[in-house]
Amino acid sequence: MAIGDAFDPVKNGWSFHNWNDQSLSWDLYRRAYLAINPTQDPVAAPLDCLFYEAFEICAQHGNCGGLAMLGLALYKYGGYMGFCGPASFYTGSPSNGSGPDSQDLHQAINVMQARQFSGPGIQNFLDVVKAGQLNDAEAAYARIQSGLGSGDYSMLSLSNGLFGDAAHTIIPYRVEESPPGTKVIHVWDSDRPYNDTYRDFYDLDMNKVTFTSPTAWTYDQNASHFNNDGGVLYSGSNNGWFFSVPISLELHKARQPVSVGFAIEGLTFLLVSGVGAVTQIEDDTGRRFYRSNRVHRHVAEFETDDERRLDGVARWPWFGARRHDQLPELFFLQRSVGSPPLTVTVRGANYRLIHSQSGHLLEVETRARAAARDRFRIEGSAGDSQALEIHTDGEKRPFEIHQLREDGAGDWRSIRIRNARITKADLRVQTHGKLRAVEVSSRKEKQEFDVEFRQYRSKKLASRSVGGHRVPAGKAVRVAPADWNALKKTDIERSLKDR
């Protein structure tokens, strides 16, 4: 329970306005999660560098999550991360979004903002999605009410669409039913700090969410006094999200989700960035994530039929930093060992797909000028071998495929296929024996490609590029170094077989 009185938005809310940061530093990355490499070194820590791409931009649309989490921690404990409550003690810009005056506090809030990506935070999100409560005001209300009674206070996340339209996190501090049949959640909002500009928002009791059913909820930042202030009218009818997160799940330092030591079994990180959009995720049994194969805009487009729905897949909702109108898409997948292979369909031109699980990285990049539909079937990502099969509708479509496997000691091995081009056909790349060898094949057309082998062992990097490989249609060529520990001078073994 809190050490003082009930939460008071005047006293316990920050006095300054929410702000955004275009990028967060590697030092903040290390402060946010456990066991991050001291430097941003893609050789010494490839998986840390991979997830930094998601971490770096997580505050581009604001630090509302960090403001809510640290504000609640100061309220609950009286102090946290070297800062004392109440939060209103700290000064900063009241309205223009520049954040706190103190650089140390600025960075502490950045760290809290990023901990939404911690292991426990991701597990909570997967549980919310699995329970069908991504946009469920009744479930959120019950969790908030329980936390207010137990002292495990919650944050409230909401948006106006699948792509994180106006994504926001606020502090719910009181609940009630008024009138009967309508439930009310009173909130503190970092976009509406208590000051001369927004005093009426709280004093006139405008700071509230109301709802009559799980998706019939509204929250109006404008209320009646602030119609010209750029506020947002949030509504459950927009098919976004509405769920609560206890601060106990995300407050403390934990692992980042693609680290080798991450605790959630079977968790997969899937990121598509550039000029491309995921139109479907499905398995070999016909279960699917979306109802149709097109670019998606609303939560209502998720497959909900129990006979067709692909369980264990969740689109990370508030990840949506726009770069030149390109919207990265981030998914987390939690599937048991032995689950059928997944196929990810992407519509796009110049983009990159990253798939990471249990220390195994698969990266596919195409630098095509024209858009096409590409289907990526991924097999056995957590075992000793992994296979990727690409099918494309494009013409002379260039692909580069990179597979990397890391172990707990920080050593890793990788195989990269370069300069492969596919015209309305397929390409299969399969690794064997913990990336000791690679097989490349196509059913429909001959393939030409180059191979690069790399190994990082005992803090030493060795690499070997081997170009000029050809394989006829219907055949598979196997390529492997004879001795990985003498990579620069060993023989390269090649063999050809029927596919």
Legacy VTK file of the C-alpha trace (Angstrom):
# vtk DataFile Version 3.0
C-alpha trace
ASCII
DATASET POLYDATA
POINTS 499 float
0.000 0.000 0.000
1.069 3.604 -0.456
2.954 5.173 2.418
0.667 8.211 2.365
-2.888 9.138 1.544
-4.893 8.222 -1.533
-3.409 9.262 -4.881
-3.944 12.973 -5.483
-3.396 14.088 -9.113
-2.402 17.543 -7.872
0.275 16.227 -5.527
1.272 12.834 -6.954
1.200 13.684 -10.664
4.150 15.268 -12.440
3.958 19.045 -12.895
5.484 18.984 -16.401
4.098 17.805 -19.727
4.787 14.534 -21.570
7.531 14.799 -24.219
9.144 12.627 -26.891
12.726 11.556 -27.638
13.727 10.647 -31.188
16.226 8.068 -29.956
17.482 6.581 -26.703
21.153 5.861 -26.035
22.938 2.557 -25.534
23.699 3.637 -21.963
19.954 3.933 -21.274
19.507 0.505 -22.871
21.947 -0.970 -20.346
20.132 0.768 -17.486
16.767 -0.571 -18.642
17.606 -4.297 -18.909
19.880 -6.886 -17.353
23.067 -8.226 -18.961
23.387 -5.794 -21.888
26.846 -5.580 -23.495
28.841 -2.517 -22.343
29.191 -1.167 -25.900
27.101 -1.204 -29.058
29.176 -3.861 -30.789
27.360 -6.033 -33.380
30.243 -8.513 -33.293
30.439 -8.999 -29.524
26.667 -8.725 -28.912
24.591 -9.261 -32.083
21.320 -9.985 -30.274
21.677 -6.970 -27.998
22.206 -4.837 -31.102
19.199 -6.426 -32.770
16.784 -5.531 -29.979
18.306 -2.069 -29.636
16.572 -1.247 -32.934
13.231 -1.607 -31.128
14.433 -0.032 -27.881
15.981 3.051 -29.502
12.688 4.365 -30.919
10.322 3.396 -28.099
9.977 7.013 -26.886
9.506 8.676 -30.286
5.816 9.251 -29.566
6.268 10.209 -25.915
7.262 8.963 -22.483
3.787 8.474 -21.068
4.523 4.917 -19.916
7.650 6.004 -18.076
5.884 8.951 -16.470
3.062 6.704 -15.287
5.329 3.956 -13.962
7.834 6.146 -12.116
5.044 8.382 -10.825
3.270 5.380 -9.312
6.549 4.078 -7.847
7.154 7.404 -6.091
3.595 7.340 -4.777
3.770 3.744 -3.585
7.261 3.706 -2.050
7.910 7.387 -1.325
10.985 7.226 -3.546
12.526 5.220 -6.386
15.703 5.316 -8.545
17.087 8.105 -6.332
14.047 10.385 -6.636
11.672 11.200 -3.804
7.938 11.714 -3.852
5.750 13.513 -4.462
6.227 13.722 -8.224
4.848 17.279 -8.321
8.012 18.471 -6.555
10.010 18.235 -9.805
9.888 21.130 -12.241
9.836 21.309 -16.009
7.903 22.710 -18.924
4.191 22.703 -18.054
2.829 22.536 -21.591
5.274 22.448 -24.509
6.523 18.885 -24.107
10.147 19.462 -23.109
9.945 17.261 -20.011
11.691 17.723 -16.645
14.445 20.224 -15.940
16.633 17.495 -14.404
18.561 15.428 -16.958
18.855 12.567 -14.464
15.071 12.472 -14.055
14.642 12.724 -17.829
16.757 9.590 -18.270
15.115 7.709 -15.388
11.722 8.217 -17.046
13.228 7.023 -20.360
14.317 3.833 -18.609
10.849 3.294 -17.188
9.352 3.934 -20.636
11.515 1.154 -22.087
10.710 -1.431 -19.421
7.403 -2.104 -21.114
9.590 -4.354 -23.321
10.986 -6.341 -20.384
10.337 -10.066 -20.088
7.535 -9.828 -17.511
5.891 -6.958 -19.419
5.824 -8.971 -22.628
4.501 -12.042 -20.823
1.678 -9.948 -19.373
0.826 -8.625 -22.824
0.780 -12.137 -24.301
-1.534 -13.240 -21.473
-3.870 -10.293 -22.136
-4.065 -11.154 -25.838
-4.564 -14.870 -25.147
-7.427 -14.044 -22.792
-9.076 -11.852 -25.449
-8.776 -8.757 -23.233
-6.795 -6.403 -25.451
-9.812 -4.084 -25.715
-11.802 -4.987 -22.590
-12.747 -2.212 -20.162
-14.441 -4.637 -17.753
-11.273 -6.734 -17.365
-9.122 -3.611 -17.006
-11.488 -2.144 -14.407
-11.383 -5.331 -12.320
-7.596 -5.404 -12.373
-7.336 -1.714 -11.488
-9.813 -2.116 -8.639
-7.897 -5.118 -7.279
-4.597 -3.217 -7.463
-6.004 -0.224 -5.639
-6.990 -2.535 -2.814
-3.759 -4.539 -2.692
-1.242 -1.784 -3.386
-0.122 -3.260 -6.713
-1.178 -0.201 -8.672
-1.869 -0.402 -12.388
-1.213 1.714 -15.431
-3.882 1.955 -18.114
-2.935 1.629 -21.800
-5.330 2.738 -24.528
-5.367 3.596 -28.222
-7.660 4.349 -31.137
-6.482 1.634 -33.514
-4.367 -1.446 -34.182
-1.357 0.591 -35.309
-1.203 2.458 -32.007
-3.208 5.452 -33.153
-2.738 8.021 -30.346
-1.282 5.276 -28.119
-1.169 6.451 -24.523
-0.604 5.299 -20.940
-2.235 6.985 -17.929
-2.599 6.445 -14.178
-5.981 5.202 -12.890
-6.321 6.140 -9.242
-10.026 5.781 -8.329
-12.953 3.692 -9.594
-16.683 3.968 -9.014
-20.100 3.163 -10.479
-22.022 6.362 -11.217
-24.804 6.235 -12.264
-25.722 2.519 -11.928
-24.728 0.682 -15.086
-21.916 3.136 -15.875
-18.441 2.557 -14.452
-15.960 5.365 -14.033
-12.158 5.330 -13.813
-10.560 8.574 -12.594
-7.114 9.104 -14.137
-4.027 11.284 -14.108
-2.776 12.042 -17.628
0.771 13.119 -18.535
-0.676 15.064 -21.476
-2.745 17.003 -18.931
-0.445 17.812 -15.964
-2.104 19.750 -13.156
-1.151 23.377 -13.797
-2.770 26.672 -14.745
-3.599 25.339 -18.226
-5.242 22.078 -17.162
-6.407 22.838 -13.641
-10.084 22.582 -14.634
-9.509 19.154 -16.157
-9.131 17.821 -12.619
-11.019 20.371 -10.528
-14.165 19.974 -12.668
-13.900 16.164 -12.701
-13.226 15.835 -16.448
-10.326 13.412 -15.963
-12.265 10.179 -16.264
-12.926 7.143 -18.418
-16.536 5.962 -18.551
-17.904 2.718 -19.930
-21.042 0.594 -19.993
-19.623 -2.580 -21.582
-16.155 -3.967 -22.454
-15.821 -2.017 -25.724
-18.277 0.839 -25.006
-15.741 3.095 -23.291
-14.654 6.690 -23.871
-11.983 9.027 -22.589
-11.933 12.628 -23.803
-8.739 14.620 -23.272
-10.458 17.682 -24.692
-13.484 17.556 -22.386
-15.452 20.810 -22.721
-12.647 23.270 -22.020
-9.820 22.166 -24.304
-11.296 21.717 -27.775
-8.458 23.615 -29.449
-5.640 22.016 -27.492
-4.885 18.982 -29.660
-6.348 16.455 -27.254
-7.720 13.067 -28.297
-11.146 11.507 -27.933
-10.472 7.842 -27.191
-13.230 5.319 -27.845
-13.573 1.556 -27.697
-15.503 1.706 -30.953
-12.249 2.483 -32.790
-11.056 -1.126 -32.328
-7.854 -0.151 -30.557
-6.913 -1.408 -27.121
-7.775 -0.836 -23.464
-5.952 -2.894 -20.835
-4.215 -2.402 -17.503
-0.693 -3.359 -16.409
0.325 -3.692 -12.731
3.573 -1.788 -12.158
5.025 -4.799 -10.305
5.355 -6.601 -13.652
7.491 -3.953 -15.372
9.061 -1.757 -12.704
12.199 -3.754 -11.932
15.144 -4.488 -14.199
14.827 -7.720 -16.190
16.045 -9.365 -19.407
15.321 -8.029 -22.875
13.254 -10.524 -24.913
15.766 -11.726 -27.511
18.639 -12.355 -25.082
19.883 -15.914 -24.744
19.042 -15.897 -21.035
15.440 -14.802 -21.560
13.038 -16.859 -19.452
9.882 -17.202 -21.571
10.003 -20.580 -23.286
9.289 -20.611 -27.000
9.161 -16.817 -27.361
9.821 -15.454 -30.846
10.547 -11.850 -31.796
9.365 -10.878 -35.299
10.084 -7.433 -36.756
9.390 -6.086 -40.249
10.810 -2.667 -41.095
11.117 -0.618 -44.264
8.656 -0.525 -47.151
6.763 -3.675 -46.224
3.724 -4.801 -44.239
2.784 -8.171 -42.776
-0.435 -9.368 -44.392
-0.651 -12.809 -42.764
0.934 -15.138 -40.202
-0.253 -18.756 -40.453
0.855 -22.310 -39.814
0.730 -25.503 -41.860
-2.625 -26.515 -40.366
-4.359 -23.424 -41.796
-4.611 -21.478 -38.552
-4.044 -17.766 -39.075
-3.550 -14.476 -37.259
-5.576 -12.229 -39.584
-8.943 -12.875 -41.200
-7.710 -11.844 -44.655
-4.473 -11.458 -46.613
-4.139 -7.689 -46.950
-2.690 -4.683 -45.110
-4.461 -4.389 -41.749
-5.638 -1.399 -39.746
-7.936 -2.583 -36.935
-7.990 -5.076 -34.070
-11.281 -6.249 -35.583
-9.229 -7.833 -38.404
-7.668 -10.383 -36.038
-9.000 -13.897 -36.551
-11.311 -14.760 -33.629
-12.824 -18.073 -34.774
-11.578 -20.747 -32.355
-11.313 -23.207 -35.249
-9.119 -20.867 -37.340
-7.299 -18.621 -34.856
-3.526 -18.987 -34.533
-2.847 -18.884 -30.792
0.274 -17.458 -29.221
0.716 -14.540 -31.644
0.488 -10.939 -30.477
1.151 -7.721 -32.335
2.959 -5.308 -30.023
0.477 -2.451 -30.052
2.339 0.694 -29.096
5.372 -0.010 -31.290
4.749 2.242 -34.268
7.427 4.837 -34.835
6.998 6.380 -38.275
10.104 6.933 -40.332
9.290 8.621 -43.629
5.796 7.093 -43.446
7.255 3.608 -43.010
5.800 1.803 -40.036
7.828 -1.005 -38.429
5.687 -3.899 -37.250
6.646 -5.874 -34.149
5.142 -9.208 -33.120
5.824 -11.587 -30.256
4.960 -15.256 -30.708
4.870 -17.842 -27.953
4.487 -21.372 -29.286
5.314 -24.745 -27.774
8.072 -27.054 -29.008
6.810 -29.154 -31.895
4.326 -26.564 -33.173
3.820 -26.572 -36.970
6.085 -24.294 -39.034
5.002 -20.692 -39.529
4.562 -18.798 -42.784
4.829 -15.001 -42.705
3.502 -13.135 -45.760
4.827 -9.647 -46.456
3.717 -7.214 -49.136
6.417 -4.680 -49.944
9.520 -3.571 -51.800
12.647 -2.591 -49.866
12.276 -4.101 -46.378
13.853 -6.331 -43.758
12.326 -9.210 -41.785
13.914 -10.308 -38.497
12.943 -13.508 -36.671
14.690 -14.363 -33.408
14.137 -17.175 -30.914
16.291 -18.762 -28.198
19.511 -17.150 -29.371
18.874 -18.009 -33.026
18.566 -15.087 -35.456
17.078 -15.231 -38.937
17.294 -12.048 -41.004
15.959 -11.608 -44.550
16.429 -8.455 -46.587
15.210 -7.491 -50.042
16.178 -4.273 -51.789
13.689 -4.535 -54.628
12.328 -1.378 -56.235
8.843 -2.740 -56.950
6.381 -4.142 -54.423
5.518 -7.844 -54.498
4.100 -10.530 -52.248
6.713 -12.643 -50.463
5.936 -15.705 -48.329
8.488 -16.892 -45.749
8.009 -20.392 -44.328
10.164 -20.871 -41.217
10.913 -24.338 -39.840
12.665 -25.528 -36.697
13.892 -22.187 -35.415
14.761 -23.410 -31.908
16.479 -26.702 -32.769
19.877 -27.643 -34.195
18.745 -26.852 -37.741
16.582 -24.193 -39.323
15.005 -23.901 -42.753
13.651 -20.876 -44.557
11.640 -21.235 -47.745
10.853 -18.109 -49.760
8.126 -17.871 -52.383
7.722 -14.614 -54.281
5.504 -13.170 -57.002
8.209 -10.665 -57.941
10.560 -10.463 -60.932
14.328 -10.873 -60.378
13.752 -10.145 -56.730
17.023 -9.865 -54.735
17.280 -11.511 -51.311
19.944 -11.716 -48.658
19.471 -14.338 -45.914
21.423 -14.257 -42.670
21.270 -16.895 -39.937
23.131 -16.556 -36.646
23.228 -18.788 -33.583
24.525 -17.511 -30.242
25.329 -19.473 -27.095
25.333 -18.396 -23.453
29.062 -17.658 -23.442
28.660 -14.873 -26.014
30.195 -16.874 -28.879
28.281 -17.216 -32.130
28.354 -18.613 -35.656
26.620 -17.252 -38.750
25.930 -18.071 -42.404
24.899 -15.396 -44.889
23.529 -16.042 -48.394
24.122 -13.086 -50.725
23.113 -12.088 -54.254
20.250 -14.549 -54.639
17.555 -13.495 -57.139
14.144 -15.110 -57.547
11.581 -14.656 -60.322
8.106 -15.925 -59.415
9.691 -18.954 -57.820
11.057 -20.360 -54.574
14.331 -20.488 -52.675
15.064 -22.806 -49.752
17.936 -22.217 -47.322
18.467 -24.891 -44.674
21.185 -25.040 -42.036
22.327 -28.163 -40.205
24.090 -29.064 -36.974
24.018 -25.725 -35.180
24.933 -23.841 -38.360
27.789 -26.134 -39.390
26.536 -26.421 -42.982
23.998 -24.850 -45.318
21.885 -26.254 -48.162
20.426 -24.042 -50.899
17.864 -25.185 -53.475
14.917 -24.208 -55.685
12.195 -26.345 -57.226
11.420 -24.041 -60.157
14.621 -22.325 -61.306
18.376 -22.533 -61.099
19.979 -20.352 -58.462
23.241 -18.469 -58.203
24.446 -17.080 -54.890
27.427 -16.286 -52.659
28.058 -17.518 -49.113
29.790 -15.900 -46.151
30.719 -17.909 -43.042
31.559 -16.099 -39.787
32.452 -17.275 -36.291
33.041 -15.284 -33.119
34.822 -17.366 -30.504
36.823 -16.343 -27.427
36.439 -12.702 -28.475
37.998 -13.329 -31.889
36.156 -12.991 -35.206
36.937 -15.140 -38.260
35.160 -14.902 -41.616
35.272 -16.504 -45.038
33.459 -15.416 -48.204
32.856 -18.052 -50.869
31.198 -16.861 -54.089
30.028 -18.252 -57.371
27.706 -21.091 -56.325
25.145 -22.493 -58.759
22.434 -25.064 -58.220
20.066 -26.441 -60.904
16.301 -26.498 -60.361
15.254 -29.534 -58.360
18.703 -29.957 -56.811
20.227 -28.860 -53.486
23.845 -27.828 -52.975
25.390 -28.289 -49.542
28.255 -25.972 -48.568
30.309 -26.159 -45.370
33.795 -25.349 -44.050
35.778 -28.484 -43.322
37.031 -26.930 -40.062
35.145 -23.997 -38.511
38.010 -23.364 -36.101
40.375 -22.719 -39.030
37.835 -20.823 -41.074
40.210 -18.572 -43.006
42.269 -21.382 -44.524
40.176 -24.556 -44.358
38.738 -26.334 -47.402
35.139 -25.568 -48.364
33.186 -28.768 -48.928
30.463 -28.868 -51.613
28.056 -31.604 -52.560
24.984 -31.814 -54.811
21.883 -33.930 -54.270
18.260 -34.161 -55.347
15.928 -31.918 -53.428
LINES 1 500
499 0 1 2 3 4 5 6 7 8 9 10 11 12 13 14 15 16 17 18 19 20 21 22 23 24 25 26 27 28 29 30 31 32 33 34 35 36 37 38 39 40 41 42 43 44 45 46 47 48 49 50 51 52 53 54 55 56 57 58 59 60 61 62 63 64 65 66 67 68 69 70 71 72 73 74 75 76 77 78 79 80 81 82 83 84 85 86 87 88 89 90 91 92 93 94 95 96 97 98 99 100 101 102 103 104 105 106 107 108 109 110 111 112 113 114 115 116 117 118 119 120 121 122 123 124 125 126 127 128 129 130 131 132 133 134 135 136 137 138 139 140 141 142 143 144 145 146 147 148 149 150 151 152 153 154 155 156 157 158 159 160 161 162 163 164 165 166 167 168 169 170 171 172 173 174 175 176 177 178 179 180 181 182 183 184 185 186 187 188 189 190 191 192 193 194 195 196 197 198 199 200 201 202 203 204 205 206 207 208 209 210 211 212 213 214 215 216 217 218 219 220 221 222 223 224 225 226 227 228 229 230 231 232 233 234 235 236 237 238 239 240 241 242 243 244 245 246 247 248 249 250 251 252 253 254 255 256 257 258 259 260 261 262 263 264 265 266 267 268 269 270 271 272 273 274 275 276 277 278 279 280 281 282 283 284 285 286 287 288 289 290 291 292 293 294 295 296 297 298 299 300 301 302 303 304 305 306 307 308 309 310 311 312 313 314 315 316 317 318 319 320 321 322 323 324 325 326 327 328 329 330 331 332 333 334 335 336 337 338 339 340 341 342 343 344 345 346 347 348 349 350 351 352 353 354 355 356 357 358 359 360 361 362 363 364 365 366 367 368 369 370 371 372 373 374 375 376 377 378 379 380 381 382 383 384 385 386 387 388 389 390 391 392 393 394 395 396 397 398 399 400 401 402 403 404 405 406 407 408 409 410 411 412 413 414 415 416 417 418 419 420 421 422 423 424 425 426 427 428 429 430 431 432 433 434 435 436 437 438 439 440 441 442 443 444 445 446 447 448 449 450 451 452 453 454 455 456 457 458 459 460 461 462 463 464 465 466 467 468 469 470 471 472 473 474 475 476 477 478 479 480 481 482 483 484 485 486 487 488 489 490 491 492 493 494 495 496 497 498
